[in-house]
């Protein structure tokens, strides 16, 4: 299996932290690179940001149009007819990126998985199933996919991984109720979830950027 294409940005020499940040449906690895200029990373050790490109595939809800997607979206009701095979295939590819960072000398507990929308779903899909603690899971405007399977598949090691969840109250793509239900499940299982919601739609806002910066400083302290 070949590794996903990535864009890498390092905040200093010899990084000791890695953040693997996954884009949303139809976007690409460039999508969140500009965020690095917005985050307040003062006081943090050197970080390697890895922005991977999802593979391209036909997406059912978009009329079969081929675009970058971590898995197929079969219906606008995100809980119905989920593409479990696609989710699991992309999970393997994200895990390969985690393995590469470990091979490059970054400990698992210094690796953060992050993502927006579909990328957020992949963060949960992958992060909850790891056999060791990660530094954190940053889930922006997303949800927990194949939740019924996750109930029996999350690992006791991953329970020690802190989770940041942020969502827009007027999100028309991933309804707030789907995100809060995901949050409630994680908390029920025993995850430490830091939750934020904002007066926005399916996007990001400055307050959210500030909250992400503060969270990064806490989990990487």
N, C-alpha and C positions, 0 to 999 in steps of 0.2 A: 504493500500500500504506500503510495506516495503521500508526502506531507502536503497539507493545504498550503496554497500560496499565502504569504503574509507580508505585511508591512511592519517593520520594527523601528522603534524610536527609543533611544536610551537617554535618561536624564543625567547620566554621569558615567564615568569609567567603572568597569567591573561591577555591574549591577548585582545586587543581592536579593532583589525582589522582581517578580515577573507578574504582569497583569495581562491576561489573555482576554481581549475585549471583542465580542462578537456583534456584528451588525444585524439589522432587521431585514425583513423580506424585501428583495429587490434592490437593496443598497449594496455596498461593497466595502472592502477593507479601508477605503479612504474616509468613510463616513464620520468616524469619531476621532481621527487624527487631530483636527483642529481643537478638540476638547483639551488637549494637553496645554494649550495656551491659557485656558480658562481655569484649570485646577490650581489650587494653592498647595504645592508640594514642598513648601519650605520645611526644613527640618527632617525630611524623610531621607532614607538611604537611596542610593542610585537605583532607579527602576527601569526595567526593560518592558516597554509596552509592545505587545504583539497583537496586531489586528489581522485576523485571518479572513480570507475570502471563502464563503460557502461555495460549493459546486453549483453549477447551473442545472436547472431541471424545469419541466413544464409544471406550472402551478394551476391546479384545477379551478380555484375560485377566480382566477384571472383568465379564464377561457383557454387554459393550456399554454399560455404564453411562457416562453422559456426565460427564466431570470435566476439570479442568485437566490438560493433558498436552502435553509438547513433541512427542511422537510416539506412535504406537500401540505397545503391547506385545502382540505376537501370541501369544507363548508364554512360559512361565515360564523356559524355557531361553533366556537372553537372546541367545545367539549364533545362534539359529535363526529364520528368517523375520523378519529385521529390517525395520522400516518405513523404508526408505531415503528414500522420497519425503517422509515426514513429517519426518525428520531434516533433510533439505536445505531444506525449506520453513521450518522454525524457525531454521535457520542464517541464512537471509536476514534474518529478523526481528531476530535478535541483532546481525547486522552493521549493521542500520539504527540500533540503539542505539549501537554503537561510532561510527558516522558522526556521530550527533548530538553525542556528547561531543567529538569532534574539531572539529565546527563551533562548539561552545561554548568552544573554546580549550584543550582538554586534549589533549596530545600522545599519540600511540599508545603510546609507551613509558612512559606514566604511566597506562595503562588496564589493569586486571586483570579477567579473566573468572573467575568463581567459580560453584560450584554443588554441590548435594547430590543424589546418586542420579541420577535422570534429568537434573537440572540439571548434574551433573558430566559426564555423557555429552555434553551440549550444549556444555559448556566445551571439551571435547576436539574435538568435531565442528567447532566454529567456530574455536577458537584455532589448531589445527594448519594451517589453510588460509589464514591471514592473510598478506598480502604485505608485512608489516612487523612488526618486533619489538613485542610487547606487554610490559607490566611483569611479567606473570605469569599463570599458569593455576592456579587453586586447585580441586582435584578431590577432593571428599569423598564417600566411599562410592559411588563410581561405576566406570565402565569405559569403554574405547574402543569406540564403536559402529562398525559397518561397517569393521572393521579391515582387511579385504582391500583395500577401496577407499582407505583412508587411506594404505596403503603407497605408493601412487603419487601421492597428492594432497597430502601434507604439503609445505609450502614451505621452501625453504632459509632464508628470512628468519625463519620461526617457530622454527627450531632455536635461535635466540638467546634465546627466551622461556623463563624458568625455570618449572618445573612443581612444584607441591606436591601430593602424593597422600597421602591418609589413609584408613584402612579399619579396620573392626571384624573381629577374628579369627573371631568367631562370627556373622558376617552371614548371615542366612538368605535375604535378598532378592537381593543381589549377592554371590555367593560370593567369598571371599577369593582363590581361585585365578583367577577372572576378572580381578580387579583386579591381581594380581601379573603375570599374562600381559600385561595392558595396559602395566604399568610396564616390563616387560622389552622389549616392542616399542619403546616410546619411547626407552629407553636404547640399544637396538640401532641405532636411527636416528640417535642423537646428541644427544637432548635431555638437559638437566641436570635430573634428577628427584630431588627430596627426598621420600623415602618414610617414612611412619610407619604402624604398626598398633597397635591397642589391644585390651584384653580387653573388647570390647563387641559388641553386635549392630548393627543398621542404625540408627545414631544418632550422637550426638556425646558427648564427655566433656570434663571440665575440662582434662585433659592435652592434648587435641587443640586446645582453645581457646588454651592457652598456646603450643603449637607454631605455630599460625596467627599469633598476635601476633608471635612472634619472626621468622617468615618474612617477614611484611609489613614489618617493620623492616629486614630485610636487602635485600629487592628494591626498597624505596622509599628506601633510604638515598641 
